[in-house]
Structures are given as structure tokens and as C-alpha cells.
Amino acid sequence: MLLKACLNGSRKPGEHPRLPLTQRELADDALRVVAAGAHALHIHPRNAQGAESLAAEDVAAALVAVHQRCPGIPVGVTTGFWIAPDPERRLQHMREWTVRPDFASVNFSEPGAIDLCTHFLARGIGVEAGLATLADARLLVSSGLADRCLRVLIEMDEHQIGSALAMAEEMIGCLDDGMVQIPRLLHGNHQAVVWPLLEEALRRGYETRIGLEDTLVLPDGRQAHDNAELVSRAVSLARQIGVL
């Protein structure tokens, strides 16, 4: 069972006292979450002003810092369209990257997703196919790229657990019908569904993720001290369910 730590996401400074934003903060936090049991890392690099960035120098600085502290741990980055909201400009950023991530998350609901996947695969960078809707799942199946991707991310944007589980079932059915065999990672993006979906992923034998990108709180509603506490709690749940 793979547990990925999503360290910062699109969160703004001040949303949590231990939110890692700078390269040094990301590297220090990465070391803590790996010690707590994370097997892989997902980061959103920032520029000098603290804004999310896809620029080569910012991506390189973050990746080098994290890899130096956590050698051998796979590190992936965002490719979020909101950071560079022009398909060609976004792709150009990726063409300019001098330090390659181990994998990159590509949201299939965003313009230019297939072009990004093709670019990363040609460069030997793992692709996480991010699916938020049934249409995304159908696009992945029809693209012919599924079996070349590293994993599929079933990412629930629903705010209620019932609707999130129903949507996940539809997407999973589509992947099954399309004979998509790559590993599946299930997680939620909103506080009310993060922990229930993490437990659902564990019960299904899927990969999953946790971190301040997805939630600021523990299952009991208390604010988490940091990413490492979130990871530690997820590891405890995995042991209780019997997958670790």
C-alpha cells in the first residue's frame, strides 16, 4: 500500500502555522513525513513571492531541496492549469524544466491534458492521471495512454461522503470496463470526505494520500500539528485495517 504525502497544495500563507512553502520548509517537512511513514511526496513549488510556480528555476529548486533531504523517495509536482492558464504556455514551462520530477500530476479535466501526458511520457517522467469526473475517466480510457501512466488518481471534489462514494463507484466502473490495470489512488479534496475516503481506499487495497493540501484536521476534527501528524494518523488507520 502506497501512502503519498501532499505537503502544501494551493494553500495560502497563514492557512496553517506549519504549512511548508519555501524550498527549505518543503525539504524539512518531507523528511518528517517520510519518517512518519510516507512512501512518496507531492508538492506545489513556489516562487520567491510565495505564489505557486511552474517555472523551471522554481521547480528545480524545490525538487533538489527535497531530494537532498529524502534521497530515494519519489517526488511529484503539480501541473495545475490555474498556475499558468494557457495550454501552450503551460506546456512550454514543462519543456524548460531542467530537473525532472519522478512523476507529475495531470488533471484530465483541464485543457491540454493529453499533450502534457505525451510530453512527460516521452521524457521518462511518470504520469499520475488525475480524474475528478466520469468524463475524465472516459477520456483516460479513450486516450490509449492509461497503461503507460504511473497511476490513476480518483480525486473526489464532492463535499458529502455519500455523493463522493457514488461518483467514485461510477469512475471505478468505467476504469474496470476499460480494463485499466495501473494502480489506483483514491482521495478527497474537502474536509468532510478526506478521512472517510482514505479509509475506503485502504479497505479496497488502493493507494491513497494525506497532507495539508487536502485537510488541516485529524479524523476527530482537531487541527493537525503538521503534515507528519496527518501521515502518522493515516499509517495508524492502515494498520488497524490490516494493510500495513
N, C-alpha and C positions, 0 to 999 in steps of 0.2 A: 504494500500500500504506500503510495507516494503522497506526502503531505508538503504542499508548497506554501511558503510564507509570502504574502503580498504586503510589502512593507509600508507603502505610502499612498499609492494611487494618485487621485486628483485632489486630495485634501489640501486645504489651505493652512498656512501657518496659524497656530493657535487653536486649531480644532482639537488637538490633544497635546498635552505637555511633552510627550515622548515621541512625537511624530518625526521620523527621520527625513530630512530634506537635502542637506548638503552631502557631498561625497563622503566626508568623514563620518557623518551621522549614519548614512546608509551602511558603510563598511562596519562600523561598530555594532549597529543593530543586527546586521547579517550574522556576525559572529555569535551574538546572543541567541538568535533564533535557531541557528544550526545546533548550538549546544543544547537547546531545549527540545530538539527532535525534528526540525525541518529538513527535508531532503532536497529542496530546490527553492529558488528565490525569484520573485517577480518585482521589478522596480520601475518607477517613473522618474527618470533622470530630470534634474532641474538645472536652470542656468544660474548665473551669478545673482540674479534678482529673485530667485526662488520660484520662478514660473516653470511649468513643465516644458521640456525641450526635446526635440528630435535631432537637433544639430549635432554634427559629428563630434565636435570637441566636448560637448556636454555628455553625450552618450559614452564616449571613450573614457572620460574622467570617472564617471560613476562605475563603469564596468571594471576598470583597472583597480580602483579602490576596493571594490567588493571582492574581486578575485584574489587580490593580495591577502586579504584577511581570511578568506574562505577558499583556499585552493581546492580544486576538485569538485566543488559544489556548482551545479548548473545554475546559471543566472540568465533570466529572460527579461525583456523590456516591452513596454507598451509601444503601439504604433497608432494610438488614438487619433482619429480624424480631427477631433476638436483642437488638437495642438497645432496642426498645420492643415487648415480646412480647404485644401486644394489638392486633388488627387495627384497631379503631376509634381507639384512642389513637395508633397509628402514623399513620393517615391524618390525624388531627387535627393532628399535628406538621406534616405537609406543607401542610395548609391554612393554617397560620400562617406559613409561610416568606415573608419579605419580600424576600429576594434570591433570584432564581431561578438554579439551575444551568443550564448548557447542556443537560445530559442527566442522567438518573437511572437507576441500575441496579435492575431489579425482578426478584427471584428468583421464578420461576414455581412453585417447589416450596413456597413459603411461603403461609400463609393471607392472603387479601385481595389477591393479586397483580393480579387483573383490575381491582379497584376502584382500585388505585394507578395502573395504566396509564391508565385512563379519566380520572382526575384530572389526571395530568400532560399528557396529550394535549389536554385542554380548556384548559389554561393555556399551551400552546405550549412545553412542556418536552419535549425529546427523550427517548424511552424506549429503553433497552437491555433487551431481553428476555433474562433470564438463564436458561439451560436447563442443568440438571445431569443429567437423566434423559430416557429416551424418553417417559415420561408427560408431562414438561414440554413437550417438543416437540409432542406431540399436543394438549396444552391450548392452546398458542400457535396452532396451525393451526385448531383448532375455535373459538377465541375470535373470529375475524374481525378481530383487531387487528394481525396481523403486518405488513401492508403500510403501516400507519400508524406503525410503530416506526422508530427511527433505525437500529438494527442488532440482530442476534441474537447473543447470547453463548453459544457452545458451551463450557461450563465443566466440565472433567473433574475429578471428585473421586476418581478411581481412583488407586491408589498404584503400579500397574505399567503400563508403557507398552503392553504387548500388550492388556490389558483396556481401557485408556483409548482406544486406537485403534479397538477393536471397538465400544465404546459410541458413540464419535463417528460411526462409519460408520452405525450404526443411526439416530442422531439426524439426520444429514445426509440419509439416505434419506427419513425422514419429512418433512423440510423440502422436499426435492425433490418428493415425491409431493403435498405440499400447495401446491406452486407458490409457495413463499415466496421472494420476489425481493430482499429487503433485504440489505445487506451482512452477512457472517458473520465473527465474530471467534472464533477458536479459541485456547484456552489451558488450562493445567493449574494445579492448586492445590497440588500436592505436589512436593517436591524432585526425585524420581526421574523425573517426567514433564514438568516445566516446559520444559526446553530441547528435548527431542525433539518435544513438541507445538508449540513455537514454530517449529521448522524445518518441521514438517508443514504448519502454517498458511502459511508462506512458500511452500512448494512448491505448495500448492493455490491460491495467489493470494488467500488470505483475509487479513483484518485480524488483528492479534494484539496482545498486551500483555506487559509485563515490569515488574518492580519488586519492592521488598522485601515487598509484600503476598504475592507468590507464591513467592518464593525469596530466600534470603540468599546464595546461592553462584553462581559462574560455571560454565560448562559443564565445566570441569576439576575442579570440587569445591572450589576455593579460595573463601574468603569474599569477597564483593564489597566494595569500599571503600564504595560508596554506590549510590543509585539511578542516578546518572549513569553509573557504570561498567557496570551492567546494561544500560542503554539503549544505550550505545556498543557493547557486545558484540552486542546484537541487531541493530543497524544494520550491523555488520560481516558478520554472517551473512546478512542480507538482500542485501548487495552481492555476497557470494560466490555466492549462489543466483541472483542476477541480477534481483531485483525492485526494486532501488534503483539 
